[in-house]
Amino acid sequence: MKANGIIAFLTDFGTSDWYVASMKATAASLYPEARFIDITHDITPGSIAEGAFVLNQCFNDFPRGTTFVVVVDPGVGTSREPAVIAAGDYFFVGPNNGVLSPTVSDLGLRGAHKIDSPEWMGKKRSTTFHGRDIFAPSGARVASGYLIGNAGTAIESMVSFQFPEPNPTGDTLTGQILYFDRFGNGLTNFRLEHLDTDNLAGLRVEDTLFPLANTFGEVDCGAPVSYLGSGGFLEVALRNGNAKAGSGLTTESTVWPVFHS
């Protein structure tokens, strides 16, 4: 599989500072023909789970050969490995801290190397901004066609991170919310295969019942609703509202399926 020249960025840097611009400028100085796509830069700072979830939700919308530069790196400057990875039909650059693990696992690992070759790094050096100094220049190298084996020594094992599955509780399953989008909709870890959806009345989170519907418009404004989201997860929401704020939900909230009696 050859790189296609697209570099997709996903970070927790936000957009109020210069960090994302510095990453792109570094990549562009090495590979001016690169095409940049921003996935998001609003991951909760340091949240490996959130970064992993967002990447896993959208990577397969990209064309084959895309290079993903993922920087959610609470261990920057420590012994954690900066990595360049080939998996499935894609390439990934980022810290070996679990943020890439679910997606790489889904695709099938083809190769992983620690970035320790000076040629793969930028001109600047710091212990706190590897996004600019290591990951962006390495992403440019991959996107322009460099072989990942030239980045450095082979990585013997990837740090694993997997999303929690629903748990058996008595005669049913309980789940949790994995992620909140910007609308405050909660994406749970329930998929269709986990539940008898023909008999499913809705999902209960804390003290709120979210009745099952096909879409938001089937309930009144402000009313709770659950539905099958575009990513294949059952979600909970308030129509024209924010379920996270309005119902006090968190990623620690337990989700219970409710069935018709």
Rosetta blueprint (number, residue, H / E / L):
1 M L
2 K L
3 A L
4 N L
5 G L
6 I E
7 I E
8 A E
9 F E
10 L E
11 T E
12 D L
13 F L
14 G L
15 T L
16 S L
17 D L
18 W L
19 Y H
20 V H
21 A H
22 S H
23 M H
24 K H
25 A H
26 T H
27 A H
28 A H
29 S H
30 L H
31 Y L
32 P L
33 E L
34 A L
35 R E
36 F E
37 I E
38 D E
39 I E
40 T E
41 H L
42 D L
43 I L
44 T L
45 P L
46 G L
47 S L
48 I H
49 A H
50 E H
51 G H
52 A H
53 F H
54 V H
55 L H
56 N H
57 Q H
58 C H
59 F H
60 N H
61 D H
62 F L
63 P L
64 R L
65 G L
66 T L
67 T E
68 F E
69 V E
70 V E
71 V E
72 V L
73 D L
74 P L
75 G L
76 V L
77 G L
78 T L
79 S L
80 R L
81 E L
82 P E
83 A E
84 V E
85 I E
86 A E
87 A E
88 G L
89 D L
90 Y E
91 F E
92 F E
93 V E
94 G E
95 P E
96 N L
97 N L
98 G L
99 V L
100 L L
101 S H
102 P H
103 T H
104 V H
105 S H
106 D H
107 L H
108 G L
109 L E
110 R E
111 G E
112 A E
113 H E
114 K E
115 I L
116 D L
117 S L
118 P H
119 E H
120 W H
121 M L
122 G L
123 K L
124 K L
125 R L
126 S L
127 T L
128 T L
129 F L
130 H H
131 G H
132 R H
133 D H
134 I H
135 F H
136 A H
137 P H
138 S H
139 G H
140 A H
141 R H
142 V H
143 A H
144 S L
145 G L
146 Y L
147 L L
148 I H
149 G H
150 N H
151 A H
152 G L
153 T L
154 A E
155 I L
156 E L
157 S L
158 M L
159 V L
160 S L
161 F L
162 Q L
163 F L
164 P L
165 E L
166 P L
167 N E
168 P E
169 T E
170 G L
171 D L
172 T E
173 L E
174 T E
175 G E
176 Q E
177 I E
178 L E
179 Y E
180 F E
181 D L
182 R L
183 F L
184 G L
185 N L
186 G E
187 L E
188 T E
189 N L
190 F L
191 R L
192 L H
193 E H
194 H H
195 L L
196 D L
197 T H
198 D H
199 N H
200 L E
201 A E
202 G E
203 L E
204 R E
205 V E
206 E L
207 D L
208 T E
209 L E
210 F E
211 P E
212 L E
213 A L
214 N L
215 T L
216 F H
217 G H
218 E H
219 V L
220 D L
221 C L
222 G L
223 A L
224 P E
225 V E
226 S E
227 Y E
228 L E
229 G L
230 S L
231 G L
232 G L
233 F L
234 L E
235 E E
236 V E
237 A E
238 L E
239 R L
240 N L
241 G L
242 N L
243 A H
244 K H
245 A H
246 G H
247 S L
248 G L
249 L L
250 T L
251 T L
252 E L
253 S L
254 T E
255 V E
256 W E
257 P E
258 V E
259 F E
260 H L
261 S L
